[in-house]
Amino acid sequence: MSREPDHDGAHRGRVLEGMAHAVAAKGYADTTIADIVREASVSRRTFYEHFAGKAECLVALYEAASHNALKVLRDAIDPAHDWAEQVERALGAYLACMAANPVLMRTLFIEILGLGEAGLAARRRVNQEIADYMLAVVNAGKGSRQLPPDMAMAVVGGIHELVLQAIEDGRVTELPELTATATALVKAVTRA
């Protein structure tokens, strides 16, 4: 029997969505595979066809959500505008994307750290992707000094720390209000 081309992708997406709902409801530590498959409306077998366990599933959810937010950031860039305006637009879109799903952001920013080394490695990979993209945009801009890679990572870390603080304070829906601060940080480190 042949599968439809989207079959595996659809099931994987459902498992990730099930993971997001289960962890949001119970926290990562108390979430079981049974919770995930119930939320996803898939079998345990389907879960294990895609993931070795719940830690691998949470990392995949973290990476998928982060790549979606990075895509939003990329799509907000308009080379017709100067780099400073591009940075502000991109950061605003990025923060608005995160604010659109407060439960998922709490899950990803806080629960991912509970995975230990695997969670930290996933967080570092995603932060590196964002820092690399920031370097490409800022360093291509006229009127800015070249941003070194370690400074780009410091900016990404600083912005994410502001996001984490907002999550802990129950202000996830207010993340777009951080756009001015995040933009000012980028401008401060790139001022010619």
Z-matrix of the N, CA and C atoms (Angstrom, degrees):
N
C 1 1.439
C 2 1.522 1 109.22
N 3 1.302 2 117.84 1 131.60
C 4 1.466 3 119.60 2 179.44
C 5 1.520 4 109.42 3 -93.74
N 6 1.304 5 114.00 4 145.72
C 7 1.460 6 120.48 5 178.24
C 8 1.512 7 109.63 6 -91.05
N 9 1.315 8 114.85 7 154.22
C 10 1.455 9 118.82 8 171.66
C 11 1.526 10 107.20 9 -68.60
N 12 1.338 11 118.41 10 146.69
C 13 1.459 12 120.67 11 -177.65
C 14 1.528 13 113.48 12 -55.83
N 15 1.322 14 118.66 13 -30.39
C 16 1.461 15 121.59 14 -175.78
C 17 1.531 16 112.65 15 -91.79
N 18 1.329 17 117.47 16 -3.74
C 19 1.463 18 121.69 17 -173.13
C 20 1.529 19 112.47 18 -54.42
N 21 1.328 20 117.72 19 -54.99
C 22 1.463 21 120.56 20 -178.81
C 23 1.524 22 111.83 21 -64.63
N 24 1.315 23 116.95 22 -41.04
C 25 1.462 24 120.26 23 179.12
C 26 1.517 25 111.91 24 -63.62
N 27 1.325 26 116.90 25 -38.55
C 28 1.464 27 120.65 26 179.44
C 29 1.523 28 110.56 27 -67.33
N 30 1.339 29 116.75 28 -43.77
C 31 1.468 30 119.43 29 178.72
C 32 1.518 31 111.30 30 -64.97
N 33 1.326 32 116.69 31 -42.89
C 34 1.464 33 119.98 32 179.15
C 35 1.533 34 109.80 33 -60.61
N 36 1.316 35 116.48 34 -43.92
C 37 1.459 36 120.98 35 178.16
C 38 1.521 37 111.86 36 -61.26
N 39 1.326 38 116.75 37 -40.09
C 40 1.465 39 120.37 38 178.23
C 41 1.523 40 111.00 39 -65.83
N 42 1.336 41 116.77 40 -39.53
C 43 1.464 42 119.86 41 177.98
C 44 1.525 43 109.83 42 -63.78
N 45 1.340 44 117.36 43 -43.71
C 46 1.460 45 120.04 44 179.08
C 47 1.529 46 110.99 45 -62.54
N 48 1.310 47 116.20 46 -41.01
C 49 1.458 48 119.89 47 178.10
C 50 1.532 49 110.63 48 -65.68
N 51 1.328 50 116.19 49 -40.68
C 52 1.454 51 120.67 50 176.22
C 53 1.523 52 111.76 51 -61.03
N 54 1.324 53 115.43 52 -39.99
C 55 1.463 54 120.84 53 177.28
C 56 1.522 55 110.07 54 -61.54
N 57 1.314 56 116.81 55 -45.41
C 58 1.470 57 121.23 56 -179.21
C 59 1.532 58 110.41 57 -59.75
N 60 1.319 59 116.94 58 -45.44
C 61 1.465 60 120.08 59 -179.16
C 62 1.519 61 111.83 60 -67.34
N 63 1.331 62 116.53 61 -43.83
C 64 1.464 63 120.40 62 -177.86
C 65 1.525 64 111.47 63 -64.17
N 66 1.333 65 116.74 64 -45.65
C 67 1.466 66 119.93 65 -178.81
C 68 1.524 67 110.40 66 -68.57
N 69 1.318 68 117.10 67 -35.45
C 70 1.462 69 119.74 68 177.87
C 71 1.525 70 110.62 69 -64.11
N 72 1.314 71 116.61 70 -35.51
C 73 1.462 72 120.58 71 -177.66
C 74 1.531 73 112.93 72 -79.08
N 75 1.341 74 116.69 73 -37.68
C 76 1.468 75 119.41 74 -170.85
C 77 1.523 76 115.06 75 -121.07
N 78 1.336 77 116.99 76 -9.25
C 79 1.454 78 119.77 77 -171.84
C 80 1.521 79 109.09 78 83.24
N 81 1.307 80 116.19 79 155.78
C 82 1.459 81 120.35 80 -175.99
C 83 1.527 82 112.44 81 -62.60
N 84 1.313 83 117.51 82 -46.54
C 85 1.470 84 121.55 83 -174.99
C 86 1.525 85 112.00 84 -59.21
N 87 1.313 86 118.02 85 -37.10
C 88 1.465 87 121.33 86 -177.15
C 89 1.524 88 113.90 87 -91.87
N 90 1.314 89 117.72 88 -5.90
C 91 1.460 90 121.16 89 179.38
C 92 1.519 91 109.87 90 -77.42
N 93 1.321 92 115.68 91 134.81
C 94 1.462 93 121.38 92 177.54
C 95 1.521 94 109.21 93 -112.20
N 96 1.321 95 115.48 94 165.90
C 97 1.463 96 119.95 95 175.18
C 98 1.526 97 109.27 96 -59.80
N 99 1.328 98 116.80 97 -37.37
C 100 1.472 99 120.48 98 178.10
C 101 1.530 100 110.75 99 -59.23
N 102 1.325 101 117.26 100 -40.49
C 103 1.468 102 120.94 101 177.60
C 104 1.526 103 110.67 102 -62.34
N 105 1.309 104 115.46 103 -44.24
C 106 1.470 105 120.45 104 -177.03
C 107 1.523 106 110.60 105 -64.07
N 108 1.330 107 117.08 106 -49.29
C 109 1.471 108 119.42 107 -176.68
C 110 1.530 109 111.04 108 -68.21
N 111 1.342 110 117.00 109 -32.25
C 112 1.461 111 119.60 110 176.14
C 113 1.531 112 109.59 111 -64.42
N 114 1.322 113 117.08 112 -47.39
C 115 1.471 114 121.07 113 179.37
C 116 1.532 115 111.60 114 -63.25
N 117 1.330 116 116.20 115 -34.37
C 118 1.463 117 121.27 116 -177.16
C 119 1.522 118 113.10 117 -85.44
N 120 1.315 119 116.60 118 -13.29
C 121 1.474 120 121.98 119 -174.66
C 122 1.529 121 111.29 120 56.38
N 123 1.337 122 114.67 121 46.81
C 124 1.465 123 121.35 122 175.53
C 125 1.527 124 107.91 123 -132.08
N 126 1.305 125 115.49 124 169.09
C 127 1.464 126 120.13 125 179.07
C 128 1.531 127 110.64 126 -84.75
N 129 1.329 128 115.66 127 163.40
C 130 1.468 129 120.58 128 174.02
C 131 1.522 130 109.38 129 -59.95
N 132 1.308 131 115.97 130 -38.01
C 133 1.462 132 120.24 131 179.81
C 134 1.529 133 110.14 132 -59.42
N 135 1.320 134 116.22 133 -44.19
C 136 1.468 135 120.30 134 178.30
C 137 1.520 136 110.24 135 -61.12
N 138 1.329 137 116.57 136 -43.15
C 139 1.460 138 119.69 137 177.55
C 140 1.528 139 109.45 138 -55.64
N 141 1.316 140 117.19 139 -51.77
C 142 1.465 141 121.49 140 -174.58
C 143 1.538 142 112.82 141 -72.98
N 144 1.321 143 117.74 142 -14.70
C 145 1.468 144 119.94 143 171.57
C 146 1.525 145 110.50 144 -69.71
N 147 1.319 146 116.25 145 -23.91
C 148 1.465 147 121.04 146 -176.11
C 149 1.524 148 114.15 147 -108.05
N 150 1.327 149 117.34 148 -29.90
C 151 1.462 150 120.68 149 -174.31
C 152 1.522 151 111.16 150 -139.80
N 153 1.333 152 115.69 151 144.33
C 154 1.463 153 120.89 152 178.40
C 155 1.529 154 111.18 153 -75.57
N 156 1.320 155 117.23 154 -24.68
C 157 1.457 156 121.12 155 -179.24
C 158 1.511 157 110.43 156 -174.58
N 159 1.333 158 115.70 157 -177.32
C 160 1.464 159 118.59 158 -175.00
C 161 1.527 160 112.45 159 -70.74
N 162 1.333 161 118.58 160 -28.72
C 163 1.467 162 120.03 161 178.06
C 164 1.525 163 110.39 162 -64.75
N 165 1.317 164 116.56 163 -45.25
C 166 1.474 165 120.35 164 177.99
C 167 1.522 166 110.55 165 -62.37
N 168 1.314 167 116.99 166 -37.43
C 169 1.460 168 121.59 167 178.96
C 170 1.531 169 110.67 168 -65.93
N 171 1.336 170 117.25 169 -42.34
C 172 1.469 171 119.77 170 179.05
C 173 1.528 172 111.08 171 -65.08
N 174 1.327 173 117.27 172 -39.87
C 175 1.465 174 120.03 173 177.07
C 176 1.527 175 109.66 174 -61.86
N 177 1.333 176 117.04 175 -43.17
C 178 1.471 177 120.58 176 179.36
C 179 1.527 178 110.93 177 -63.31
N 180 1.327 179 116.95 178 -40.03
C 181 1.468 180 120.98 179 177.06
C 182 1.523 181 110.14 180 -63.20
N 183 1.312 182 116.70 181 -45.61
C 184 1.460 183 121.96 182 178.76
C 185 1.529 184 110.71 183 -57.71
N 186 1.327 185 116.07 184 -47.53
C 187 1.461 186 120.03 185 -178.62
C 188 1.527 187 111.92 186 -67.54
N 189 1.322 188 117.88 187 -39.85
C 190 1.467 189 120.59 188 179.19
C 191 1.527 190 110.91 189 -64.86
N 192 1.324 191 117.25 190 -45.77
C 193 1.464 192 120.51 191 179.42
C 194 1.527 193 111.12 192 -65.37
N 195 1.324 194 116.35 193 -38.81
C 196 1.462 195 120.58 194 179.51
C 197 1.521 196 111.16 195 -67.67
N 198 1.320 197 117.33 196 -39.75
C 199 1.466 198 120.17 197 177.89
C 200 1.528 199 110.92 198 -66.74
N 201 1.326 200 116.40 199 -34.52
C 202 1.457 201 119.21 200 175.69
C 203 1.530 202 110.28 201 -64.04
N 204 1.329 203 116.90 202 -44.41
C 205 1.470 204 120.20 203 179.07
C 206 1.525 205 110.85 204 -64.82
N 207 1.330 206 117.14 205 -37.64
C 208 1.468 207 120.58 206 177.79
C 209 1.526 208 110.75 207 -66.64
N 210 1.325 209 117.19 208 -36.59
C 211 1.467 210 120.51 209 176.55
C 212 1.530 211 110.23 210 -63.21
N 213 1.321 212 116.46 211 -41.83
C 214 1.469 213 120.62 212 176.99
C 215 1.526 214 109.57 213 -60.27
N 216 1.320 215 116.55 214 -43.95
C 217 1.462 216 121.88 215 178.66
C 218 1.531 217 109.93 216 -60.03
N 219 1.325 218 116.65 217 -47.99
C 220 1.475 219 120.94 218 179.78
C 221 1.519 220 111.95 219 -61.84
N 222 1.330 221 116.22 220 -43.39
C 223 1.465 222 120.38 221 -178.20
C 224 1.527 223 112.31 222 -65.95
N 225 1.320 224 117.47 223 -21.03
C 226 1.466 225 121.48 224 -179.27
C 227 1.528 226 112.19 225 -80.77
N 228 1.313 227 116.50 226 -12.79
C 229 1.470 228 120.29 227 -179.95
C 230 1.526 229 109.56 228 -75.36
N 231 1.320 230 115.11 229 130.75
C 232 1.462 231 121.51 230 177.13
C 233 1.524 232 108.08 231 -130.21
N 234 1.333 233 117.13 232 102.90
C 235 1.462 234 120.52 233 -176.80
C 236 1.527 235 114.60 234 -59.06
N 237 1.318 236 117.64 235 -11.18
C 238 1.461 237 120.13 236 177.78
C 239 1.534 238 111.09 237 -70.48
N 240 1.329 239 116.66 238 -16.87
C 241 1.462 240 121.48 239 179.99
C 242 1.519 241 109.48 240 -103.08
N 243 1.330 242 116.26 241 160.35
C 244 1.462 243 118.52 242 178.38
C 245 1.525 244 108.90 243 -68.68
N 246 1.325 245 115.83 244 161.16
C 247 1.465 246 120.50 245 -171.89
C 248 1.518 247 112.73 246 -60.43
N 249 1.343 248 117.65 247 -35.93
C 250 1.469 249 120.27 248 -178.50
C 251 1.526 250 110.71 249 -63.87
N 252 1.332 251 116.62 250 -41.80
C 253 1.464 252 119.85 251 177.64
C 254 1.527 253 110.61 252 -68.23
N 255 1.322 254 116.40 253 -36.80
C 256 1.467 255 120.08 254 177.06
C 257 1.527 256 110.49 255 -61.20
N 258 1.329 257 116.32 256 -43.02
C 259 1.465 258 120.82 257 -179.80
C 260 1.523 259 109.78 258 -62.06
N 261 1.327 260 117.30 259 -45.38
C 262 1.460 261 120.58 260 -179.17
C 263 1.531 262 111.18 261 -63.10
N 264 1.324 263 116.80 262 -44.32
C 265 1.468 264 120.53 263 179.16
C 266 1.530 265 110.99 264 -63.66
N 267 1.319 266 115.67 265 -44.01
C 268 1.459 267 119.83 266 -178.34
C 269 1.526 268 111.12 267 -64.96
N 270 1.329 269 117.11 268 -45.21
C 271 1.463 270 119.93 269 179.43
C 272 1.529 271 111.18 270 -64.61
N 273 1.309 272 116.83 271 -39.65
C 274 1.466 273 120.15 272 177.21
C 275 1.521 274 111.79 273 -61.41
N 276 1.336 275 116.77 274 -43.86
C 277 1.460 276 120.66 275 178.92
C 278 1.527 277 111.19 276 -66.20
N 279 1.324 278 116.49 277 -41.14
C 280 1.465 279 122.53 278 179.84
C 281 1.525 280 110.78 279 -61.66
N 282 1.324 281 116.54 280 -48.07
C 283 1.463 282 120.90 281 -179.20
C 284 1.535 283 111.21 282 -68.30
N 285 1.320 284 117.61 283 -36.53
C 286 1.468 285 120.90 284 177.29
C 287 1.528 286 110.74 285 -66.10
N 288 1.315 287 116.50 286 -37.74
C 289 1.465 288 120.87 287 177.20
C 290 1.526 289 110.31 288 -60.92
N 291 1.317 290 116.22 289 -45.09
C 292 1.461 291 119.61 290 179.05
C 293 1.525 292 111.45 291 -66.63
N 294 1.322 293 117.35 292 -38.12
C 295 1.467 294 121.01 293 -178.73
C 296 1.524 295 112.00 294 -67.30
N 297 1.316 296 116.88 295 -22.24
C 298 1.459 297 121.10 296 -177.23
C 299 1.528 298 112.64 297 -68.74
N 300 1.326 299 117.19 298 -16.96
C 301 1.460 300 119.40 299 -179.26
C 302 1.526 301 110.17 300 -137.65
N 303 1.336 302 117.00 301 75.95
C 304 1.460 303 120.92 302 -173.75
C 305 1.532 304 114.34 303 -59.74
N 306 1.317 305 117.62 304 -38.57
C 307 1.465 306 119.89 305 -178.30
C 308 1.519 307 110.24 306 -66.08
N 309 1.322 308 116.59 307 -42.63
C 310 1.461 309 120.45 308 179.57
C 311 1.529 310 110.46 309 -64.67
N 312 1.324 311 117.70 310 -39.50
C 313 1.465 312 119.87 311 -179.40
C 314 1.530 313 111.15 312 -63.63
N 315 1.307 314 116.66 313 -41.51
C 316 1.468 315 119.28 314 177.57
C 317 1.530 316 109.57 315 -61.73
N 318 1.313 317 115.36 316 -45.38
C 319 1.463 318 120.49 317 178.89
C 320 1.519 319 110.66 318 -57.14
N 321 1.310 320 116.19 319 -47.77
C 322 1.459 321 119.63 320 -173.20
C 323 1.522 322 113.33 321 -76.61
N 324 1.301 323 118.19 322 -40.63
C 325 1.460 324 119.63 323 -176.90
C 326 1.525 325 112.65 324 -77.33
N 327 1.317 326 116.97 325 -28.23
C 328 1.460 327 119.18 326 -177.13
C 329 1.525 328 111.79 327 -104.28
N 330 1.315 329 117.25 328 -50.43
C 331 1.467 330 120.30 329 -176.06
C 332 1.531 331 112.81 330 -65.54
N 333 1.332 332 117.83 331 -32.10
C 334 1.468 333 119.99 332 -178.99
C 335 1.532 334 110.46 333 -60.46
N 336 1.309 335 117.65 334 -31.22
C 337 1.462 336 121.09 335 -179.51
C 338 1.524 337 111.99 336 -69.80
N 339 1.328 338 116.81 337 -23.32
C 340 1.449 339 121.41 338 178.44
C 341 1.521 340 113.64 339 -71.76
N 342 1.312 341 117.43 340 -8.85
C 343 1.469 342 120.65 341 179.89
C 344 1.518 343 112.43 342 -84.28
N 345 1.308 344 116.63 343 -3.14
C 346 1.458 345 119.04 344 -179.47
C 347 1.519 346 111.41 345 71.57
N 348 1.322 347 116.12 346 -137.19
C 349 1.475 348 121.31 347 -173.95
C 350 1.532 349 112.97 348 -58.84
N 351 1.331 350 117.70 349 -38.95
C 352 1.472 351 120.08 350 179.57
C 353 1.528 352 111.06 351 -63.74
N 354 1.322 353 116.59 352 -41.22
C 355 1.460 354 120.43 353 178.53
C 356 1.513 355 112.37 354 -68.77
N 357 1.334 356 116.03 355 -41.83
C 358 1.464 357 119.72 356 177.75
C 359 1.522 358 111.14 357 -64.27
N 360 1.330 359 116.88 358 -39.57
C 361 1.472 360 120.15 359 179.04
C 362 1.523 361 110.62 360 -63.84
N 363 1.331 362 117.21 361 -41.76
C 364 1.468 363 120.43 362 178.03
C 365 1.525 364 110.11 363 -63.65
N 366 1.328 365 116.02 364 -42.96
C 367 1.465 366 120.25 365 179.17
C 368 1.529 367 110.68 366 -62.47
N 369 1.306 368 117.11 367 -42.16
C 370 1.472 369 120.46 368 179.04
C 371 1.525 370 111.63 369 -64.48
N 372 1.335 371 117.07 370 -41.07
C 373 1.473 372 120.18 371 178.59
C 374 1.522 373 111.02 372 -60.05
N 375 1.319 374 115.61 373 -46.60
C 376 1.461 375 119.97 374 -178.34
C 377 1.528 376 110.27 375 -66.78
N 378 1.326 377 117.35 376 -45.52
C 379 1.464 378 119.83 377 178.37
C 380 1.522 379 111.17 378 -59.90
N 381 1.330 380 117.57 379 -37.21
C 382 1.462 381 120.59 380 178.51
C 383 1.523 382 111.21 381 -65.36
N 384 1.330 383 117.16 382 -40.72
C 385 1.466 384 120.34 383 177.30
C 386 1.524 385 111.07 384 -60.56
N 387 1.324 386 116.15 385 -43.16
C 388 1.468 387 120.44 386 -179.97
C 389 1.527 388 110.11 387 -67.30
N 390 1.331 389 117.21 388 -43.34
C 391 1.471 390 120.91 389 178.70
C 392 1.526 391 110.76 390 -62.36
N 393 1.329 392 117.28 391 -42.07
C 394 1.465 393 120.61 392 178.43
C 395 1.525 394 111.04 393 -61.99
N 396 1.324 395 116.35 394 -41.69
C 397 1.455 396 119.74 395 178.66
C 398 1.529 397 110.70 396 -65.77
N 399 1.323 398 116.12 397 -42.02
C 400 1.461 399 120.70 398 177.59
C 401 1.525 400 110.75 399 -58.99
N 402 1.322 401 116.07 400 -43.84
C 403 1.468 402 120.44 401 178.11
C 404 1.524 403 110.94 402 -58.08
N 405 1.316 404 116.76 403 -44.90
C 406 1.465 405 120.72 404 -178.59
C 407 1.521 406 111.38 405 -61.96
N 408 1.327 407 117.28 406 -43.43
C 409 1.468 408 120.60 407 -178.17
C 410 1.521 409 111.17 408 -71.37
N 411 1.320 410 116.62 409 -50.33
C 412 1.465 411 120.43 410 -176.10
C 413 1.521 412 111.19 411 -66.69
N 414 1.318 413 117.56 412 -44.12
C 415 1.464 414 119.71 413 -176.52
C 416 1.520 415 113.00 414 -72.76
N 417 1.317 416 117.65 415 -16.37
C 418 1.462 417 120.64 416 175.08
C 419 1.527 418 111.13 417 -84.02
N 420 1.330 419 117.32 418 -14.40
C 421 1.457 420 121.46 419 -176.23
C 422 1.515 421 112.80 420 -77.73
N 423 1.300 422 114.47 421 144.98
C 424 1.459 423 120.64 422 175.93
C 425 1.520 424 108.47 423 -83.80
N 426 1.315 425 116.33 424 144.27
C 427 1.456 426 120.51 425 176.99
C 428 1.514 427 113.76 426 87.55
N 429 1.301 428 117.05 427 3.04
C 430 1.461 429 118.71 428 177.10
C 431 1.518 430 108.18 429 -117.91
N 432 1.315 431 115.58 430 152.72
C 433 1.456 432 117.63 431 175.32
C 434 1.521 433 107.59 432 -80.72
N 435 1.302 434 116.06 433 159.86
C 436 1.453 435 120.26 434 178.71
C 437 1.528 436 109.51 435 -67.91
N 438 1.286 437 115.48 436 127.98
C 439 1.451 438 121.68 437 -177.73
C 440 1.529 439 108.94 438 -88.74
N 441 1.334 440 118.16 439 124.60
C 442 1.466 441 119.18 440 177.59
C 443 1.531 442 110.79 441 -74.88
N 444 1.330 443 117.00 442 153.05
C 445 1.470 444 120.57 443 -177.66
C 446 1.529 445 114.54 444 -56.12
N 447 1.326 446 118.15 445 -39.26
C 448 1.464 447 118.53 446 -178.57
C 449 1.530 448 111.55 447 -68.11
N 450 1.330 449 117.60 448 -30.98
C 451 1.459 450 120.37 449 177.26
C 452 1.532 451 110.13 450 -71.95
N 453 1.333 452 117.49 451 -37.59
C 454 1.467 453 120.42 452 176.82
C 455 1.524 454 109.93 453 -61.47
N 456 1.331 455 116.79 454 -42.49
C 457 1.462 456 119.87 455 178.75
C 458 1.529 457 110.46 456 -65.83
N 459 1.325 458 117.52 457 -37.52
C 460 1.470 459 120.56 458 177.63
C 461 1.525 460 110.79 459 -63.02
N 462 1.321 461 117.41 460 -39.37
C 463 1.464 462 121.15 461 178.75
C 464 1.529 463 109.90 462 -66.20
N 465 1.331 464 117.40 463 -46.28
C 466 1.467 465 120.99 464 178.76
C 467 1.527 466 109.79 465 -59.47
N 468 1.331 467 116.37 466 -45.74
C 469 1.464 468 120.16 467 178.72
C 470 1.516 469 112.07 468 -61.66
N 471 1.328 470 116.75 469 -40.91
C 472 1.462 471 120.66 470 178.98
C 473 1.519 472 112.01 471 -64.08
N 474 1.314 473 116.29 472 -44.19
C 475 1.469 474 119.91 473 179.34
C 476 1.525 475 109.87 474 -64.36
N 477 1.321 476 116.43 475 -43.02
C 478 1.462 477 119.20 476 179.94
C 479 1.528 478 111.84 477 -67.21
N 480 1.310 479 117.59 478 -29.26
C 481 1.472 480 119.82 479 175.68
C 482 1.530 481 109.81 480 -68.58
N 483 1.329 482 117.66 481 -37.95
C 484 1.463 483 120.95 482 174.83
C 485 1.529 484 110.72 483 -62.76
N 486 1.339 485 115.74 484 -40.33
C 487 1.469 486 120.86 485 177.84
C 488 1.526 487 109.63 486 -63.40
N 489 1.319 488 117.21 487 -46.51
C 490 1.459 489 121.43 488 179.69
C 491 1.534 490 111.02 489 -59.52
N 492 1.315 491 116.19 490 -42.57
C 493 1.464 492 119.88 491 178.70
C 494 1.527 493 111.00 492 -61.93
N 495 1.323 494 116.96 493 -41.69
C 496 1.469 495 121.01 494 178.16
C 497 1.530 496 110.41 495 -63.97
N 498 1.329 497 116.68 496 -39.89
C 499 1.466 498 120.31 497 177.97
C 500 1.523 499 109.96 498 -62.19
N 501 1.325 500 116.67 499 -47.93
C 502 1.468 501 120.68 500 -179.02
C 503 1.525 502 111.76 501 -62.67
N 504 1.330 503 116.82 502 -30.68
C 505 1.465 504 121.43 503 -179.80
C 506 1.529 505 112.84 504 -86.81
N 507 1.345 506 117.05 505 1.48
C 508 1.464 507 120.84 506 -179.36
C 509 1.513 508 113.64 507 72.65
N 510 1.338 509 116.85 508 28.76
C 511 1.468 510 121.23 509 -177.08
C 512 1.532 511 112.00 510 -116.44
N 513 1.315 512 117.78 511 34.25
C 514 1.463 513 120.66 512 -176.80
C 515 1.525 514 111.57 513 -60.05
N 516 1.316 515 116.90 514 -39.97
C 517 1.465 516 119.06 515 -178.64
C 518 1.528 517 112.20 516 -67.30
N 519 1.335 518 116.72 517 -13.30
C 520 1.463 519 121.29 518 179.08
C 521 1.530 520 112.33 519 -95.34
N 522 1.326 521 118.06 520 8.17
C 523 1.464 522 120.49 521 -178.44
C 524 1.530 523 113.67 522 -54.39
N 525 1.345 524 120.43 523 -37.89
C 526 1.462 525 118.61 524 178.44
C 527 1.527 526 113.87 525 -56.67
N 528 1.340 527 117.15 526 -22.84
C 529 1.459 528 120.43 527 177.93
C 530 1.532 529 112.14 528 -67.94
N 531 1.324 530 116.84 529 -13.99
C 532 1.471 531 120.84 530 177.17
C 533 1.524 532 112.43 531 -82.81
N 534 1.316 533 117.66 532 -4.01
C 535 1.471 534 121.14 533 -176.87
C 536 1.523 535 111.43 534 -57.11
N 537 1.311 536 117.47 535 -46.09
C 538 1.468 537 120.20 536 -178.26
C 539 1.523 538 111.10 537 -62.53
N 540 1.326 539 117.13 538 -43.64
C 541 1.468 540 120.82 539 179.86
C 542 1.521 541 110.56 540 -65.29
N 543 1.332 542 117.07 541 -45.63
C 544 1.459 543 120.83 542 -179.54
C 545 1.525 544 110.92 543 -63.74
N 546 1.321 545 116.63 544 -40.57
C 547 1.465 546 120.75 545 178.47
C 548 1.534 547 110.40 546 -65.61
N 549 1.316 548 116.49 547 -42.44
C 550 1.466 549 120.32 548 178.60
C 551 1.519 550 110.53 549 -61.65
N 552 1.324 551 117.95 550 -37.15
C 553 1.454 552 121.55 551 177.72
C 554 1.529 553 110.64 552 -63.47
N 555 1.318 554 116.33 553 -47.36
C 556 1.474 555 120.09 554 178.73
C 557 1.522 556 110.21 555 -61.30
N 558 1.328 557 117.57 556 -45.16
C 559 1.465 558 121.03 557 179.81
C 560 1.526 559 111.57 558 -62.85
N 561 1.326 560 116.46 559 -38.82
C 562 1.471 561 119.83 560 -178.57
C 563 1.520 562 112.06 561 -64.03
N 564 1.316 563 116.80 562 -38.07
C 565 1.465 564 118.76 563 -178.08
C 566 1.524 565 112.96 564 -85.94
N 567 1.324 566 117.13 565 -8.69
C 568 1.464 567 120.26 566 -178.82
C 569 1.518 568 112.98 567 -114.61
N 570 1.313 569 117.11 568 2.74
C 571 1.463 570 120.55 569 -177.22
C 572 1.534 571 110.00 570 -58.24
N 573 1.299 572 114.68 571 130.22
C 574 1.470 573 120.35 572 -178.14
C 575 1.503 574 110.84 573 -69.68
